[in-house]
């Protein structure tokens, strides 16, 4: 369904976001980076509790990440343990501060499923460092498309960051969903830039 130009009411208890899809069809040169002192470690078979703890730390406090919090554990582990899905954690001094998840389940493509840093790692060049690692890992034999989506509930810097990294916007959608702060999946003070309307 395509929305006509205009304004649309959102029901109380719902939130709306604009989702932008981006892709690159060929590898790009990595952007110059500083060494933020991180190491990237692949987690071969992540445990659900470990994954959700990192997922919350990276995306739920500020940006209303919740998609992996509303599915049950068997469904989550089916994704995370699929041989086409790779989960990486960015660590510094033993602290887990970043999440990189690549999804190769679609033939000929890699999706940047999740990419983010905890608050303590932002503003130190770690984002560019992590993106360069993502580019190295994604572009392998048989991959002709590297893609992702972001939305207006995410960091306001995210869209420009992805474009500077070489991704091109290709599509937009409006998504309406139940506010996860009212369903109990996130605390009510999460994502303070998005007002809670009951």
C-alpha positions in Angstrom: 0.0 0.0 0.0 1.3 3.5 -0.9 0.3 6.4 1.3 -1.1 9.5 -0.3 0.6 12.8 0.7 -0.9 14.1 3.9 -1.0 13.6 7.7 -2.2 10.4 9.4 -3.3 9.9 13.0 -1.3 7.4 15.0 -3.3 5.5 17.6 -2.5 6.1 21.3 0.1 3.6 22.4 1.7 3.3 18.9 4.8 4.9 17.4 5.5 5.6 13.8 8.9 5.7 12.1 10.3 6.3 8.7 12.5 3.4 7.6 15.2 4.0 4.9 16.7 1.1 3.0 20.2 1.4 1.8 22.6 -0.8 -0.3 25.9 -1.0 -2.1 26.4 -3.1 -5.1 30.2 -3.2 -5.1 32.9 -2.9 -2.5 34.0 0.6 -1.5 37.3 1.8 -0.2 37.4 1.8 3.6 37.3 5.2 5.2 40.5 6.3 7.1 40.2 5.2 10.7 41.9 5.7 14.1 42.6 2.7 16.3 40.0 2.8 19.1 41.7 -0.1 20.9 39.0 -2.6 20.1 39.1 -6.2 19.0 36.4 -7.9 17.1 35.4 -11.4 18.2 33.0 -13.8 16.5 30.5 -15.5 18.8 29.8 -18.8 17.0 26.7 -19.9 18.9 25.4 -17.0 21.0 23.3 -17.7 24.1 20.0 -15.9 24.1 20.6 -14.1 27.4 24.1 -13.0 26.4 22.8 -11.7 23.0 19.9 -9.8 24.5 22.0 -8.2 27.2 24.4 -6.8 24.5 21.5 -5.9 22.2 19.9 -3.9 25.0 23.2 -2.2 25.9 23.8 -1.2 22.3 20.4 -0.3 21.1 17.6 -0.3 23.7 18.8 2.4 26.2 18.8 5.2 23.6 17.4 4.0 20.3 14.4 1.7 21.0 15.9 -1.4 19.5 13.4 -4.1 20.5 12.8 -6.5 17.6 15.0 -9.2 19.2 13.3 -8.7 22.6 9.8 -9.6 21.5 10.5 -12.9 19.9 10.7 -16.1 22.0 14.0 -17.8 22.7 13.6 -20.7 20.2 12.9 -18.2 17.4 15.8 -16.0 18.4 18.2 -18.9 18.6 17.0 -20.3 15.2 18.2 -17.0 13.7 21.4 -16.6 15.7 22.5 -20.3 15.2 21.7 -20.4 11.5 25.0 -21.0 9.5 24.2 -18.0 7.4 24.1 -15.5 10.3 27.4 -14.3 11.9 27.4 -12.4 15.2 30.5 -10.4 16.3 31.1 -8.4 19.5 33.5 -5.4 19.7 35.5 -5.5 22.9 37.9 -3.1 24.6 39.7 -4.0 27.8 37.4 -7.0 28.3 34.2 -4.9 28.1 31.7 -5.7 25.4 30.8 -2.4 23.7 29.6 -3.2 20.1 27.4 -5.5 18.1 27.9 -6.5 14.5 25.5 -9.0 13.0 25.7 -10.1 9.3 23.1 -12.1 7.6 24.0 -14.1 4.5 20.9 -16.2 4.3 19.8 -14.5 1.0 21.8 -15.9 -1.9 24.2 -13.3 -3.3 23.6 -10.8 -0.6 24.7 -9.8 2.9 22.4 -7.8 5.2 23.9 -5.6 7.9 21.3 -6.9 10.3 22.5 -5.0 13.4 25.3 -2.6 13.9 25.8 -0.5 17.0 28.0 0.7 19.8 27.2 1.2 23.5 27.1 4.8 24.8 30.6 4.5 26.3 32.1 3.8 22.9 30.5 6.6 20.8 32.5 9.5 19.6 35.9 7.8 19.6 36.2 6.6 16.0 34.9 3.2 16.9 31.9 3.4 14.5 34.2 3.9 11.5 36.5 1.1 12.7 33.5 -1.3 13.1 32.1 -0.4 9.7 35.5 -1.1 8.1 35.4 -4.5 9.7 31.9 -5.0 8.5 32.9 -4.2 4.9 35.8 -6.6 5.1 33.6 -9.4 6.3 30.6 -8.8 4.1 32.3 -8.6 0.7 33.2 -12.2 0.1 32.9 -14.5 -2.9 29.4 -14.6 -4.2 28.1 -11.4 -2.5 26.9 -8.8 -5.0 24.8 -6.7 -2.6 25.4 -5.4 0.9 22.3 -3.8 2.4 20.7 -2.5 5.6 17.8 -0.4 6.9 17.7 2.3 9.5 14.8 4.3 10.9 14.0 7.6 12.6 13.9 5.9 16.0 17.6 5.2 15.6 20.5 7.7 16.2 20.0 10.9 14.1 23.6 10.4 12.9 22.9 6.8 11.6 21.6 7.6 8.1 24.4 10.1 7.3 27.0 7.7 8.7 25.8 4.9 6.4 25.8 7.2 3.4 29.3 8.4 4.2 30.3 4.7 4.5 29.2 4.1 0.9 25.6 2.9 1.1 23.0 4.5 -1.2 19.4 5.0 -0.1 17.0 3.0 -2.4 13.6 2.9 -0.6 11.5 4.4 2.2 8.6 3.1 4.2 6.5 4.2 7.2 6.2 1.7 9.9 3.6 1.9 12.7 4.1 -0.4 15.7 3.0 -0.8 19.4 5.3 1.3 21.6 7.6 -1.3 23.3 7.8 0.9 26.4 4.1 0.4 26.9 4.1 -3.4 26.2 6.9 -3.9 28.9 9.6 -4.9 26.4 11.6 -1.7 27.1 11.6 0.5 30.2 9.4 3.6 29.9 12.5 5.9 30.0 14.1 4.3 27.0 14.6 6.4 23.9 13.8 9.7 25.6 13.8 11.5 22.2 10.5 9.7 21.3 7.6 10.8 23.5 5.4 8.2 25.1 1.8 8.8 24.2 -0.7 6.5 26.0 
